[in-house]
Amino acid sequence: MCGIVGFIGRRDCVSTLIDQLSKLEYRGYDSAGIAVLQDNSLVLTRTVGKIRDLRALLDGHKLSGELGIAHTRWATHGPPSTRNAHPHTDCSGDIAVAHNGIVENYLELREELQAKGHVFKSETDTEVVPHLIEECFDGDLVSAVRKAVSRLSGSYALGIISRHAPGLLIGVRQDSPLIVGLAGDEKYLASDIPAVLGYTREVIALEDGDLVQMSLDGLDISSIDGRPVSRSVFQITWDAAAAEKGGYEHFMLKEIHEDPTAVLDTLRGRLTPEDSVSLEEIKLSEEQIRQFDRVFMVACGTAYYAGCVGKYFFEAILGMPVDVELASEFRYRAPILNSRSLVITISQSGETADTLAALRLAKSSGAATVGVVNVVGSTMCREADNILYTRAGPEICVASTKAYVSQLVALYLLGLLLARTRGRIAPEEEADYVRGLRELPDLATKALGTEKEIEAIAEELAEKEHFFYLGRGIDFAVCFEGALKLKEISYIHAEAYAAGEMKHGPLALITQGMPVISIVTQDHVREKMLSNIKEVQARRACVFAVAKEDDPETHRVADYTVHIPRTREMFMPVLAIVPLQLFAYYVAKRLGREIDQPRNLAKSVTVE
């Protein structure tokens, strides 16, 4: 969740570090800080608040140097405060550390170090790291870092500088993302690729247990215990402009408008001229696929809700049970897994801590694994048996939009491949599905044409305090994500509910004028859904319906109706979510919320 950046080069590093840090604002944070080696002294500047507050503190100060680290913190240990902001230093102020992750044994280490005379200034778990390095230091900084890190339990990505080694930038990774950017004698350290896109496209993704040493003269990667390690340099194909707003007021609105592109890119090269699905990256054998007797979809947040949609599709075309599991629960129970189980882990970042733990549990139980992931080079990409990239590109807003629709499409593709291999669908049926997939990018573009209508409805409903989202069948699965979007960025209470269940209790919560957002895209339950709408209207609710363009009745019973294009019913979630994303955006805008960085949230949840 935190953002780490580092730089070493032959020019002043301060503006570069602040610029790098600003590219990681999407990760969510509550404080920021920078440490620079200046005239053989470490100089720290830290503050609660945003990067702009840090920049304001730096203005007018003559801070400069060719080596530094910077950090944005999302609080885990100790509340947001200047003393809890990173980087942290040792007693002497000679060693500075920025850290993403959690040191699980920090209390034990803190007590041990305090008994040896070390004085702590913060409430963080991170501060034990520079003190431990100080305790281990015997003249060789790298050796001290190795000894210190070997005593840490938990997850960590570390950026380390010291006046003991004025020409050295050190990075260490264990269960938290960390990459290196290369641009001649300039070298960059970062939690994520967008931080370096403005400077280089050559990137190394560090792996668990890696320690990197960077200087003006070169770079060396080894294991924490000192063994040489070789890591490949790969080229980033993203345009740097893809990480900018592109003329939109917020990243979220830009990314909603990129929904059709995300769908198209996820389909690209995976549909044959004969209208079948081709997923060369999936290495499951036909024998494996035929022996599966259960599928698990495991994820968190938006990715979990994509799995809820996937469950309906998989069960319909595979005819086998599919369990959708919250990764944070899956990892702490005893799921029944074996070689006949297929576990699909879904994560935009590929670094979600709970989902990675679930992946490792599945592998240790002998299950086959497929990772549905957006970020190339992420931990999930390296650990899952098979990877299906979603190709949504960089998503900057904390609230996920285009990543969600690309996850849906990836699950459709995977489901069709499995169904064909298991003999569950005939070639002509697969071809019909594929033709439906081909239409989705254009249909999603048409769904974006509801924007002005949505904005007007949002203006009318933005002051309401509670919302229900109702649907049946696969529409119900979409309701979860629609409600989540509203909660995340508008801070309004919203609850998704199966429409047929309202009379079993929640109907008591309906009051005059309460907004009820109803999704009506499934023809086989449309009459039932209309009856449920009438039930809430009888209690004087205000109904906003999302229906298909040729729906003959819904607009007659709803207070507001937005029509979206028609496609195969199983694919309607890709289109139905578009107006719900736009609605959440315009409600939040009407309320003046900080849309791209909502309070208390982070983009990539890399700690439990």
C-alpha positions as CSV (number, residue, x, y, z in Angstrom):
1,M,0.0,0.0,0.0
2,C,2.8,2.4,0.8
3,G,4.8,4.0,-1.9
4,I,8.6,3.7,-2.0
5,V,10.9,5.4,-4.4
6,G,14.7,5.9,-4.5
7,F,17.2,7.5,-6.9
8,I,20.9,7.7,-7.5
9,G,22.4,9.7,-10.3
10,R,24.6,12.6,-11.3
11,R,21.9,15.3,-10.8
12,D,19.9,16.6,-7.9
13,C,17.6,13.9,-6.7
14,V,15.0,15.9,-4.7
15,S,12.7,16.9,-7.6
16,T,13.0,13.5,-9.1
17,L,12.0,11.7,-5.9
18,I,9.0,14.0,-5.4
19,D,7.9,13.4,-9.0
20,Q,8.3,9.7,-8.7
21,L,6.4,9.7,-5.5
22,S,3.5,11.7,-7.1
23,K,3.1,8.9,-9.6
24,L,2.3,6.5,-6.7
25,E,-0.4,8.6,-5.1
26,Y,-3.0,6.1,-6.3
27,R,-1.7,3.7,-3.7
28,G,-3.4,5.7,-0.9
29,Y,-1.5,7.4,1.9
30,D,-1.7,9.7,4.9
31,S,1.8,11.1,5.2
32,A,4.9,11.6,3.1
33,G,8.6,12.0,3.6
34,I,12.0,12.2,2.0
35,A,15.6,11.4,3.0
36,V,18.6,12.8,1.0
37,L,22.3,12.3,1.5
38,Q,23.6,15.9,1.5
39,D,27.2,16.8,2.3
40,N,27.7,13.3,3.9
41,S,24.7,13.9,6.2
42,L,21.2,12.5,6.1
43,V,18.6,15.2,5.9
44,L,14.9,14.2,6.5
45,T,11.8,16.1,5.7
46,R,8.4,14.5,6.7
47,T,4.8,15.6,7.1
48,V,1.3,14.4,7.6
49,G,-0.9,14.9,4.6
50,K,-0.3,14.9,0.9
51,I,2.8,15.1,-1.3
52,R,1.9,18.8,-2.0
53,D,2.4,19.4,1.7
54,L,5.8,17.8,1.5
55,R,6.7,19.8,-1.5
56,A,5.6,23.0,0.3
57,L,7.9,22.1,3.2
58,L,10.8,21.6,0.8
59,D,10.3,24.9,-1.1
60,G,12.8,27.5,0.0
61,H,15.1,24.9,1.6
62,K,18.4,24.2,0.0
63,L,18.0,20.4,0.1
64,S,19.9,18.7,-2.6
65,G,21.9,15.6,-3.3
66,E,22.5,12.7,-5.8
67,L,21.1,10.0,-3.6
68,G,17.8,9.7,-1.7
69,I,14.7,7.8,-0.9
70,A,11.1,8.9,-0.4
71,H,7.9,7.4,0.9
72,T,4.1,7.7,1.2
73,R,2.7,6.0,4.2
74,W,-0.7,4.2,4.8
75,A,-0.9,3.8,8.5
76,T,-0.8,0.3,10.0
77,H,1.2,0.8,13.3
78,G,0.5,4.2,14.9
79,P,-1.8,6.9,13.6
80,P,-0.8,9.4,10.9
81,S,1.8,11.8,12.4
82,T,5.1,13.4,11.5
83,R,7.0,11.2,13.8
84,N,5.3,8.1,12.3
85,A,6.0,9.2,8.7
86,H,8.8,7.5,6.8
87,P,11.7,7.4,6.2
88,H,12.9,6.3,9.7
89,T,16.5,6.5,11.0
90,D,18.7,4.8,13.6
91,C,19.9,6.5,16.8
92,S,22.8,8.3,15.1
93,G,20.8,9.5,12.1
94,D,23.3,7.7,9.8
95,I,20.9,5.2,8.3
96,A,17.5,5.9,6.7
97,V,14.9,3.3,5.7
98,A,11.6,3.4,3.8
99,H,9.4,0.4,4.2
100,N,6.2,-1.1,2.7
101,G,4.8,-4.1,4.5
102,I,4.6,-5.3,8.2
103,V,7.3,-6.5,10.5
104,E,5.4,-9.1,12.4
105,N,8.1,-9.6,15.1
106,Y,8.7,-5.9,15.6
107,L,7.6,-5.9,19.3
108,E,10.2,-8.6,20.1
109,L,12.9,-6.8,18.2
110,R,12.0,-3.4,19.7
111,E,12.2,-4.7,23.2
112,E,15.6,-6.3,22.5
113,L,17.0,-3.2,20.9
114,Q,15.7,-0.9,23.7
115,A,17.4,-3.2,26.2
116,K,20.7,-2.5,24.3
117,G,20.1,1.3,24.6
118,H,18.4,2.1,21.3
119,V,15.9,5.0,21.6
120,F,12.8,4.9,19.4
121,K,10.9,8.0,18.3
122,S,7.9,6.5,16.5
123,E,5.1,3.9,17.1
124,T,5.8,2.1,13.8
125,D,7.0,-1.4,13.2
126,T,9.4,0.0,10.5
127,E,11.6,1.8,13.0
128,V,13.1,-1.4,14.2
129,V,14.8,-1.9,10.8
130,P,17.2,1.1,10.9
131,H,18.0,0.4,14.5
132,L,18.6,-3.3,13.8
133,I,20.9,-2.4,10.9
134,E,22.8,0.0,13.2
135,E,23.1,-2.8,15.8
136,C,24.6,-5.1,13.1
137,F,26.9,-2.5,11.5
138,D,30.6,-3.3,11.7
139,G,31.9,-1.2,8.9
140,D,30.1,-2.9,6.0
141,L,26.6,-1.5,5.3
142,V,25.5,-4.4,3.0
143,S,26.6,-7.0,5.5
144,A,24.7,-5.2,8.2
145,V,21.5,-5.1,6.1
146,R,21.8,-8.8,5.3
147,K,22.1,-9.6,9.0
148,A,19.3,-7.3,10.0
149,V,16.9,-8.5,7.3
150,S,17.5,-12.1,8.2
151,R,15.9,-11.4,11.6
152,L,12.7,-9.9,10.2
153,S,9.4,-11.8,10.1
154,G,6.6,-10.6,7.9
155,S,6.5,-8.7,4.6
156,Y,8.8,-5.9,3.5
157,A,10.0,-3.8,0.6
158,L,12.9,-1.7,1.8
159,G,14.7,1.3,0.4
160,I,17.9,2.0,2.4
161,I,20.6,4.8,2.3
162,S,23.3,5.6,4.7
163,R,26.1,8.1,5.1
164,H,28.3,5.0,5.8
165,A,28.0,4.2,2.0
166,P,27.4,7.6,0.3
167,G,27.3,6.1,-3.2
168,L,24.9,3.2,-2.6
169,L,21.2,2.7,-2.8
170,I,19.9,-0.6,-1.4
171,G,16.6,-2.3,-2.0
172,V,15.3,-5.5,-0.4
173,R,12.1,-7.4,-1.2
174,Q,10.1,-10.0,0.7
175,D,6.4,-10.4,-0.1
176,S,6.0,-6.7,-1.0
177,P,6.4,-5.3,-4.6
178,L,9.7,-3.6,-5.5
179,I,11.1,-2.8,-8.9
180,V,14.3,-1.2,-10.3
181,G,14.4,1.2,-13.2
182,L,17.6,1.6,-15.3
183,A,18.6,4.7,-17.3
184,G,22.4,4.6,-17.9
185,D,24.2,5.6,-14.7
186,E,20.9,6.7,-13.2
187,K,19.0,4.1,-11.2
188,Y,15.6,4.1,-9.7
189,L,13.8,2.1,-7.0
190,A,10.0,2.0,-6.7
191,S,7.0,0.1,-5.5
192,D,5.4,0.2,-8.9
193,I,6.2,0.8,-12.5
194,P,4.3,4.2,-12.9
195,A,7.0,5.8,-10.7
196,V,9.7,5.3,-13.3
197,L,7.8,5.6,-16.6
198,G,8.8,9.2,-17.0
199,Y,12.5,8.3,-16.8
200,T,13.0,4.8,-18.3
201,R,11.2,1.8,-19.8
202,E,13.9,-0.7,-18.7
203,V,12.7,-2.4,-15.5
204,I,13.8,-5.3,-13.3
205,A,11.1,-6.8,-11.1
206,L,12.8,-8.0,-7.9
207,E,11.6,-11.3,-6.4
208,D,11.2,-12.4,-2.8
209,G,14.5,-12.6,-1.0
210,D,16.3,-10.3,-3.4
211,L,18.8,-7.6,-2.3
212,V,19.8,-5.0,-4.9
213,Q,22.8,-2.7,-4.6
214,M,22.8,0.3,-6.9
215,S,25.6,2.8,-7.6
216,L,26.6,5.1,-10.4
217,D,28.9,2.4,-11.7
218,G,26.6,-0.5,-11.7
219,L,24.0,-2.8,-10.1
220,D,24.2,-6.1,-8.2
221,I,21.4,-8.4,-7.2
222,S,21.9,-11.2,-4.7
223,S,19.9,-13.2,-2.2
224,I,19.7,-12.0,1.3
225,D,22.2,-14.6,2.3
226,G,24.7,-13.4,-0.3
227,R,24.2,-15.8,-3.2
228,P,24.4,-14.2,-6.7
229,V,21.0,-13.8,-8.4
230,S,20.2,-13.1,-12.1
231,R,17.1,-11.1,-13.0
232,S,16.0,-10.1,-16.5
233,V,15.4,-6.6,-17.7
234,F,12.1,-6.2,-19.4
235,Q,10.8,-3.3,-21.5
236,I,7.6,-1.4,-20.4
237,T,5.3,-0.9,-23.3
238,W,2.9,1.4,-21.5
239,D,2.9,5.0,-22.9
240,A,3.8,7.4,-20.1
241,A,0.7,9.3,-21.0
242,A,-1.3,6.3,-19.9
243,A,-0.5,7.2,-16.3
244,E,-1.8,10.8,-16.8
245,K,-5.4,12.0,-16.7
246,G,-5.6,12.7,-20.4
247,G,-7.8,15.7,-20.1
248,Y,-10.3,14.2,-17.8
249,E,-11.0,15.8,-14.4
250,H,-10.2,12.6,-12.5
251,F,-8.4,9.4,-13.2
252,M,-11.5,7.5,-12.3
253,L,-13.5,9.1,-15.1
254,K,-10.7,8.6,-17.6
255,E,-10.5,4.9,-16.6
256,I,-14.3,4.4,-16.8
257,H,-14.0,5.7,-20.4
258,E,-11.2,3.2,-21.0
259,D,-13.6,0.3,-20.2
260,P,-14.1,-0.5,-23.9
261,T,-10.3,-0.5,-24.5
262,A,-9.7,-2.7,-21.6
263,V,-12.2,-5.2,-22.9
264,L,-10.8,-5.0,-26.4
265,D,-7.2,-5.5,-25.2
266,T,-8.1,-8.4,-23.0
267,L,-9.8,-10.1,-26.0
268,R,-7.0,-9.2,-28.4
269,G,-5.3,-12.3,-29.9
270,R,-7.4,-14.7,-27.9
271,L,-10.3,-15.1,-30.4
272,T,-9.5,-17.1,-33.6
273,P,-10.9,-16.4,-37.1
274,E,-13.0,-19.6,-36.6
275,D,-14.7,-18.0,-33.6
276,S,-13.1,-20.1,-30.9
277,V,-11.1,-19.1,-27.8
278,S,-7.3,-19.5,-27.8
279,L,-5.4,-19.1,-24.6
280,E,-1.8,-20.2,-25.2
281,E,-0.7,-19.0,-21.8
282,I,-2.9,-21.5,-20.1
283,K,-0.8,-24.7,-19.8
284,L,-3.4,-26.9,-18.2
285,S,-3.5,-30.3,-20.0
286,E,-6.7,-31.6,-21.4
287,E,-6.5,-34.5,-18.9
288,Q,-6.2,-32.0,-16.0
289,I,-9.1,-30.0,-17.2
290,R,-11.3,-33.0,-17.6
291,Q,-10.6,-34.3,-14.1
292,F,-11.5,-31.1,-12.3
293,D,-14.5,-31.6,-10.1
294,R,-14.6,-28.2,-8.4
295,V,-13.6,-24.6,-9.1
296,F,-12.6,-22.0,-6.5
297,M,-12.4,-18.3,-7.3
298,V,-10.5,-16.5,-4.6
299,A,-10.0,-12.8,-4.4
300,C,-10.6,-9.6,-2.4
301,G,-12.7,-6.5,-3.0
302,T,-13.6,-5.7,-6.6
303,A,-11.8,-8.8,-7.8
304,Y,-14.0,-10.9,-5.5
305,Y,-17.1,-9.4,-7.0
306,A,-15.7,-10.2,-10.5
307,G,-15.5,-13.8,-9.2
308,C,-19.2,-13.6,-8.2
309,V,-20.1,-12.9,-11.8
310,G,-17.7,-15.6,-12.9
311,K,-19.5,-18.2,-10.7
312,Y,-22.8,-17.8,-12.6
313,F,-21.0,-18.1,-16.0
314,F,-18.8,-21.1,-15.0
315,E,-21.6,-23.1,-13.4
316,A,-23.9,-22.5,-16.4
317,I,-21.4,-23.7,-19.0
318,L,-19.3,-26.1,-17.0
319,G,-22.0,-27.8,-14.9
320,M,-19.8,-28.1,-11.9
321,P,-19.8,-26.4,-8.5
322,V,-17.9,-23.1,-8.2
323,D,-17.1,-21.5,-4.9
324,V,-16.3,-17.8,-4.7
325,E,-14.1,-17.2,-1.7
326,L,-12.9,-14.1,0.1
327,A,-9.1,-14.7,0.3
328,S,-8.9,-13.3,3.8
329,E,-11.3,-16.1,4.9
330,F,-10.1,-18.8,2.6
331,R,-6.6,-18.8,4.0
332,Y,-7.8,-19.3,7.6
333,R,-10.1,-22.2,7.2
334,A,-9.5,-25.7,5.9
335,P,-10.8,-25.7,2.3
336,I,-11.1,-29.1,0.7
337,L,-8.5,-29.0,-2.0
338,N,-6.8,-31.6,-4.0
339,S,-5.4,-32.4,-7.5
340,R,-9.0,-32.3,-8.9
341,S,-9.4,-28.7,-7.7
342,L,-8.9,-25.6,-9.9
343,V,-8.2,-22.5,-7.9
344,I,-8.5,-19.2,-9.8
345,T,-6.9,-16.2,-8.0
346,I,-7.9,-12.8,-9.2
347,S,-6.0,-9.6,-8.4
348,Q,-5.4,-6.4,-10.3
349,S,-2.0,-5.8,-8.8
350,G,-0.9,-9.4,-8.4
351,E,0.4,-8.3,-5.0
352,T,-2.7,-8.6,-2.8
353,A,-1.4,-10.3,0.4
354,D,-4.4,-12.4,1.3
355,T,-4.9,-13.6,-2.3
356,L,-1.2,-14.6,-2.6
357,A,-1.5,-16.5,0.7
358,A,-4.6,-18.3,-0.7
359,L,-2.6,-19.1,-3.9
360,R,0.2,-20.6,-1.8
361,L,-2.3,-22.7,0.2
362,A,-3.9,-24.0,-3.0
363,K,-0.5,-25.0,-4.5
364,S,0.6,-26.7,-1.3
365,S,-2.6,-28.7,-1.4
366,G,-1.9,-30.0,-4.9
367,A,-4.6,-27.9,-6.6
368,A,-4.0,-26.4,-10.1
369,T,-3.8,-22.6,-10.1
370,V,-4.6,-19.9,-12.6
371,G,-3.9,-16.3,-11.7
372,V,-6.0,-13.6,-13.4
373,V,-3.8,-10.5,-13.0
374,N,-3.2,-7.1,-14.6
375,V,0.4,-6.3,-13.6
376,V,3.2,-8.0,-15.5
377,G,6.1,-9.1,-13.3
378,S,4.0,-9.2,-10.1
379,T,4.3,-11.9,-7.5
380,M,1.2,-13.7,-8.6
381,C,2.6,-13.9,-12.1
382,R,5.6,-15.7,-10.9
383,E,3.9,-18.0,-8.4
384,A,0.7,-19.2,-10.2
385,D,0.9,-22.3,-12.4
386,N,-0.8,-20.4,-15.2
387,I,-1.4,-16.7,-15.7
388,L,-4.2,-15.0,-17.7
389,Y,-3.3,-11.3,-18.0
390,T,-6.2,-8.8,-18.1
391,R,-4.4,-6.1,-20.0
392,A,-6.3,-3.2,-18.4
393,G,-3.1,-1.1,-18.4
394,P,-2.1,1.0,-15.4
395,E,-5.1,1.9,-13.2
396,I,-4.4,5.0,-11.1
397,C,-7.7,5.6,-9.2
398,V,-7.9,3.6,-6.0
399,A,-11.4,2.5,-6.9
400,S,-11.1,-0.1,-9.6
401,T,-13.2,0.3,-12.8
402,K,-11.5,-0.9,-16.1
403,A,-9.7,-3.6,-14.2
404,Y,-13.1,-5.1,-13.1
405,V,-14.5,-5.3,-16.7
406,S,-11.2,-6.8,-17.9
407,Q,-11.4,-9.4,-15.1
408,L,-14.9,-10.3,-16.2
409,V,-13.8,-10.8,-19.8
410,A,-10.8,-12.9,-18.7
411,L,-13.1,-15.2,-16.8
412,Y,-15.4,-15.5,-19.8
413,L,-12.5,-16.6,-21.9
414,L,-11.2,-19.1,-19.4
415,G,-14.7,-20.5,-18.8
416,L,-15.2,-21.1,-22.5
417,L,-11.8,-22.8,-22.9
418,L,-12.6,-25.1,-20.0
419,A,-16.1,-25.8,-21.2
420,R,-14.9,-26.7,-24.8
421,T,-12.2,-29.0,-23.4
422,R,-14.6,-30.8,-21.2
423,G,-17.1,-31.2,-24.0
424,R,-19.7,-29.1,-22.4
425,I,-20.3,-26.8,-25.4
426,A,-20.5,-27.6,-29.1
427,P,-18.3,-25.6,-31.6
428,E,-21.4,-23.6,-32.8
429,E,-22.3,-22.6,-29.2
430,E,-18.7,-21.5,-28.5
431,A,-18.8,-19.5,-31.8
432,D,-21.9,-17.8,-30.7
433,Y,-20.3,-16.8,-27.4
434,V,-17.2,-15.6,-29.2
435,R,-19.3,-13.4,-31.5
436,G,-20.9,-11.9,-28.4
437,L,-17.5,-11.2,-26.9
438,R,-16.3,-9.5,-30.1
439,E,-19.3,-7.0,-29.8
440,L,-18.5,-6.1,-26.2
441,P,-16.0,-3.2,-26.8
442,D,-18.5,-1.4,-29.1
443,L,-21.4,-2.1,-26.8
444,A,-19.4,-0.8,-23.8
445,T,-18.8,2.4,-25.8
446,K,-22.5,2.8,-26.4
447,A,-23.1,2.2,-22.7
448,L,-20.9,5.2,-22.0
449,G,-23.4,7.2,-23.9
450,T,-25.6,7.2,-20.8
451,E,-23.2,9.6,-19.1
452,K,-25.3,12.7,-19.3
453,E,-28.4,10.9,-18.1
454,I,-26.4,9.5,-15.2
455,E,-25.0,12.8,-14.3
456,A,-28.4,14.3,-14.1
457,I,-29.7,11.5,-11.9
458,A,-26.7,11.7,-9.6
459,E,-27.5,15.4,-9.1
460,E,-31.0,14.4,-7.9
461,L,-29.9,11.6,-5.6
462,A,-26.5,12.7,-4.3
463,E,-27.8,14.0,-0.9
464,K,-29.4,10.7,0.0
465,E,-27.7,8.8,2.9
466,H,-28.6,5.2,2.1
467,F,-28.9,3.2,-1.1
468,F,-30.1,-0.3,-1.9
469,Y,-28.8,-2.1,-5.0
470,L,-31.2,-4.9,-6.1
471,G,-30.9,-7.6,-8.8
472,R,-31.6,-11.2,-9.6
473,G,-29.3,-13.9,-11.0
474,I,-26.1,-12.5,-12.5
475,D,-27.5,-8.9,-12.0
476,F,-27.3,-9.5,-8.3
477,A,-23.6,-10.3,-8.6
478,V,-23.2,-6.9,-10.4
479,C,-25.0,-5.1,-7.6
480,F,-22.1,-5.9,-5.2
481,E,-19.6,-4.0,-7.3
482,G,-22.0,-1.2,-8.0
483,A,-22.6,-0.7,-4.3
484,L,-18.9,-0.9,-3.5
485,K,-18.1,1.9,-6.0
486,L,-20.6,4.2,-4.3
487,K,-19.2,3.4,-0.8
488,E,-15.6,3.8,-1.8
489,I,-15.7,7.2,-3.4
490,S,-18.8,8.9,-2.1
491,Y,-18.7,7.5,1.5
492,I,-22.5,6.8,1.3
493,H,-23.9,3.7,2.8
494,A,-24.9,1.3,0.1
495,E,-26.0,-2.3,0.3
496,A,-26.4,-4.9,-2.4
497,Y,-29.3,-7.4,-1.9
498,A,-30.9,-10.2,-3.9
499,A,-34.2,-8.6,-4.9
500,G,-36.3,-11.6,-3.9
501,E,-34.9,-11.5,-0.4
502,M,-36.1,-8.0,0.4
503,K,-39.4,-9.2,1.8
504,H,-37.5,-11.4,4.3
505,G,-36.3,-8.4,6.4
506,P,-34.6,-5.6,4.6
507,L,-37.9,-4.2,3.3
508,A,-38.3,-2.8,6.8
509,L,-35.5,-0.4,5.9
510,I,-37.3,1.2,3.0
511,T,-38.5,4.7,3.7
512,Q,-40.0,7.5,1.6
513,G,-37.5,8.7,-1.1
514,M,-34.9,6.1,-0.3
515,P,-33.0,5.3,-3.6
516,V,-33.1,1.7,-4.8
517,I,-30.9,1.0,-7.8
518,S,-32.3,-1.9,-9.7
519,I,-30.6,-3.8,-12.5
520,V,-33.0,-5.5,-14.9
521,T,-31.1,-7.2,-17.7
522,Q,-32.0,-10.9,-17.3
523,D,-35.1,-11.7,-19.3
524,H,-35.9,-15.0,-17.5
525,V,-36.4,-13.2,-14.2
526,R,-37.6,-9.8,-15.5
527,E,-41.2,-10.1,-14.4
528,K,-40.0,-11.2,-10.9
529,M,-37.7,-8.2,-10.8
530,L,-40.5,-5.8,-11.8
531,S,-42.6,-7.2,-8.9
532,N,-39.8,-6.5,-6.5
533,I,-39.5,-3.0,-7.8
534,K,-43.2,-2.5,-7.2
535,E,-42.8,-3.8,-3.6
536,V,-40.2,-1.1,-2.8
537,Q,-42.2,1.5,-4.6
538,A,-45.2,0.6,-2.5
539,R,-43.1,1.8,0.4
540,R,-42.4,5.1,-1.5
541,A,-38.8,4.2,-2.5
542,C,-37.2,6.1,-5.4
543,V,-36.2,3.5,-8.1
544,F,-33.4,4.1,-10.5
545,A,-33.4,1.2,-13.0
546,V,-30.7,0.0,-15.4
547,A,-32.4,-1.9,-18.2
548,K,-31.8,-3.2,-21.8
549,E,-32.5,-0.8,-24.7
550,D,-35.5,-2.8,-25.9
551,D,-37.0,-3.4,-22.4
552,P,-40.8,-2.7,-22.9
553,E,-41.8,-2.3,-19.2
554,T,-39.2,-1.3,-16.7
555,H,-39.3,2.4,-17.6
556,R,-43.0,2.4,-16.7
557,V,-42.4,1.4,-13.1
558,A,-39.1,3.1,-12.3
559,D,-38.7,6.8,-11.4
560,Y,-35.5,6.9,-13.5
561,T,-34.4,4.4,-16.2
562,V,-31.2,4.2,-18.1
563,H,-31.1,1.9,-21.1
564,I,-27.9,0.0,-22.1
565,P,-27.3,-2.2,-25.2
566,R,-28.5,-5.8,-25.4
567,T,-26.0,-8.7,-25.6
568,R,-26.0,-12.3,-24.3
569,E,-27.4,-12.3,-20.8
570,M,-24.2,-13.8,-19.3
571,F,-22.2,-10.9,-20.8
572,M,-24.6,-8.1,-19.6
573,P,-22.5,-7.4,-16.4
574,V,-19.8,-5.8,-18.6
575,L,-22.3,-3.3,-19.8
576,A,-24.5,-3.0,-16.7
577,I,-21.5,-1.9,-14.5
578,V,-20.7,1.1,-16.8
579,P,-23.7,3.3,-15.6
580,L,-23.1,2.2,-12.0
581,Q,-19.5,3.3,-12.2
582,L,-20.5,6.6,-13.7
583,F,-23.2,7.1,-11.1
584,A,-20.8,6.6,-8.2
585,Y,-18.4,9.0,-9.9
586,Y,-20.9,11.8,-10.4
587,V,-22.4,11.4,-6.9
588,A,-18.9,11.7,-5.4
589,K,-18.2,14.7,-7.6
590,R,-21.4,16.4,-6.6
591,L,-20.4,15.9,-2.9
592,G,-16.9,17.2,-3.5
593,R,-15.1,14.0,-2.5
594,E,-11.5,13.2,-3.2
595,I,-12.4,10.8,-5.9
596,D,-9.1,9.3,-7.0
597,Q,-7.8,8.8,-3.5
598,P,-10.7,8.1,-1.2
599,R,-10.1,8.2,2.6
600,N,-8.8,5.2,4.4
601,L,-8.2,3.1,1.2
602,A,-5.3,2.0,-0.8
603,K,-5.0,0.7,-4.3
604,S,-2.8,-2.4,-3.7
605,V,-3.4,-4.0,-0.3
606,T,-0.1,-5.7,0.2
607,V,-0.5,-6.4,4.0
608,E,-3.1,-8.3,5.8
